[in-house]
Amino acid sequence: MVRNEYNRRLSILKQNILNMGDTSQKVIIDSTKALRDLDLELADETIEMDNNIDDSAEDIEKSATHLLALQHPLAGDLRLIIASIKVATDLERISDLGINIAEIAKSIEGEHVKPLIDIPKMAEITEDMLQKSLQAFENLDIELAKEAAARDDEVDKLFYGTWMELINMMVEDPTLITNATHLLFVLRYLERIGDHVSNICESVIYIANGERVNLN
């Protein structure tokens, strides 16, 4: 009876992680769209998701703590429970960074200093990384986790290239500094999202086989 309740709670914990991940994906997609289109209404809707995300992270931590107290899980179950707290933390930070992008969308005055091509591409890559990392988490797929984390190199390449382009634009035309600086922050936020997804991939590998790896 106790074991059945334990298994039920363990399944709920995993599902809650996946649900939170879906929300984090939506934050990335919507915040980037709000920035690209300077859609203030969508930006506001994205920012309003913050409390739900924080509540999800808190619920996951409470569930994991309860599972540790309910029984004395061993091996894979123990790693899953412990790593779930870390995954939830990474998802919360990913969402926070996405919400920061939505807030910047509300701060841009006038038009963008340049057509937004590389920034949406970075967002697309990080969203794909996150989707794959969640699939890897669900199925404990080590190879998919490594595949997802490997795309962080693409994010870094776009980050550095676009960063230098914006810096050069500001040097040539100081009137662009305010809006260009906003985009520099967006680049940093997306780069950090990629790092947090890589952390999730590391957690997947740890859950699957107990190996601690560095994929950043």
N, C-alpha and C positions, 0 to 999 in steps of 0.2 A: 504493500500500500504506500509506504513512504517512498519506495523506489519509483513507483509510478508517478507520484507527485514530483519527485526530483526530475525525472525525465521530461515531464510536461513543462516544468519551469525552465529546464535547459533549452528546450525547443523554443519556448517563448523568448528567452534571452537572445538566441540566434536571430529569430524573426525581428525582434526589436532593433537589432543592429542593422539588419537589411533595410527595414523601414526608415531608419534614421539616415542610412546611406542614400536612399531614394530622395529624401528631402534635401540632402546636401547636393545631390546632382541637380535638382530643380533650382536651388539657390545659384549654382554656377551658371546654369543656362539662362535663367531669368535676369540675373544681375548683369550678365554680359550683353544680353539683348537690350536691357534698359540703358546701358552705357552706349551701345552702338547707335540706338535710335533716339537717345536722350528722352526716353519715355519716363516721365516723372511718376506717373501713376503706377507703372510696373515696378519702378524702384521702391515706391512706398509699400507695395504689396510684398515685395521681397524682404524689406526691412522688418515688416510685421511678423515674419516667420521666426524671428530670433528667439522669442520666448518659448515657442514650441520646441525648438531645437535644444535649448537649455534644459527644458523639462525632460526631453527624451534622454539626454545624457545623464541626468540625475536618476531617472527611473532605471536605466541600465546599470548604473553603479549600485543602486539599492538591490536590484535583482541578483547581481553577481555576489554581493555581500551575503544575501540571504542564502544563496546556493552553497556558499562556503560554510555557512553555519548549519545548514540542513543536514548535510552529510560531510564526509571527508573524501571528496573526489580525488581520483588518482589519474596519473598519466595524461591522456589527451583531454579528458573532461576538465581537469585542473588547469591545464594550459589554456583551454578555451575560455574558462571563466575569468582567469586572470587577464588574458589578452583582450577580452571583450571590453574591459574598462579602458584599456589603452586605445583600442580602436574607436570607442565612443569619444574619447578625448580628441583624437585626430579628426574625427568627423565634425565635432563641435568647432574645432579651430578652422577646418575647411569652410564650414558654413559662416563663421565669423568673418573670414577673409572675403567670402562672396558678398556678404552684407556690406562690408567696407566698399566694395566695388559699386554696389547699388547706391551707397551714400555719395560716392564720387560722382555718379551719374547726375545727381541732383545739384552738384556743385559746379559743373561745367557751365561757363557763361558763353553764350553764342554757339558757334560751331566748333567742331573738333579741329585741331591744328593740322591734322592730316587724315586721309581716309583710314578708317580702322580696318585693317586687313590682318596684320600680325597678331594683334591682341585677341580678336575673335578666334584666330587659329590656335593660339595658346590655350584659350578657354576650351576649345573643342578637344584638344589633346588631353587636357587635364580631366575633362568630363569622361572621355573614353577610358583614361587610366582608372578613374574612380569606378566606372561601371565594371571594368574587368577585375579590379581588386575585390569588388563585392561578390562577383561570380566566383572568384577564387576562394573567398571566405566561405561562401555557401557550400562549395564542393570540396574544400581543402585541396585546391588544385595548385600545386607548387609551381609548375611550369607557367601557368597563366599569371600567377603573381609576379614571377620574374619578367614575363613579357610586358606586363603593365608597368612595372617599375622602370624598365629599360627606356620607355618613352619619355622619361624625365629629361634625358639628354636632348631631345627635340625641344622641350620647353626651355631649357637653359640656353640653347642656341638662339632661339627666337628672342629670349629675354635680352641677351647681350647685344644682339644686332639692333633691335628696336630701341634699346636704351641709348646706344651711341647715336642713332639717328635723331632721337629727340633732343639729346644734349647739343648736337650740332645745330639743330634748328633753333634752339634757344640762344645759342651764341650768335647766330646770324641775324636773328630777329627777336630782340628782348621783349617785344609786345606779346610774344607767344609763351612767355615763361609760366604764367599762372596755369593756363590750361594744359601745357605740356608737362608741368610738374604733377598735375593730377594723374596724367597717363603714366608717368614714371611710377607713381604709387601703385597703379593698377598692375603694371608689369611685375612689381615686387610681390604683390598679393598673389598673382597667378603662379609665380615661381615658387612661392611658399606652399601653395596648394599642391603643386607637384611633389614637393618634399613630404608633405603629410600623407599623400597617397602612397608614396614609397614606404613610409612607416607602416601603413596598413598592410602592405605586401609583405614586409618583414614579419609582422605579427601572424599573418597567414602561414608562413613557413614555420614559424615557431610552434603554432598550434598543431600543424600537420606532423612535424617530426622532432620537435624540441630543439631544433638548431637555431641559434641566434646568428643572423646575418646582417650585414650592412649593405643596403641597396642604394643608399644616397651617394 
